[in-house]
């Protein structure tokens, strides 16, 4: 069974509990800034482990000391699903302590 996309109201409710995340182009997205490039790469690897545990894979972009996580659910028609919310929450818990900014 395919994952169900969230409604706009459900996405807005989820975002109210996910500081720093935004919704655009049917994706949830957030960035973190780290002390240097290696810290950003390490953070991306850590998010990769979260993705593997959930079998749900976001797009990760590294721009020197910045990591951008952008997630959508392919099986929900490339829309935001509960899987994206759960991954966003887990990534925030993991990265908020080690980042120097957003």
Buried (B, 14 or more C-beta within 10 A) or exposed (E): EEBBBBEEEBBEEBBEEBEBBEBEEBBBBBBBBBEEEEBBBBBBEBBEEBBEEEEBBBEBBBEEBBBBBBBBBEBBEEBBBBBBBBBBBBBBEBBEEEBEEE
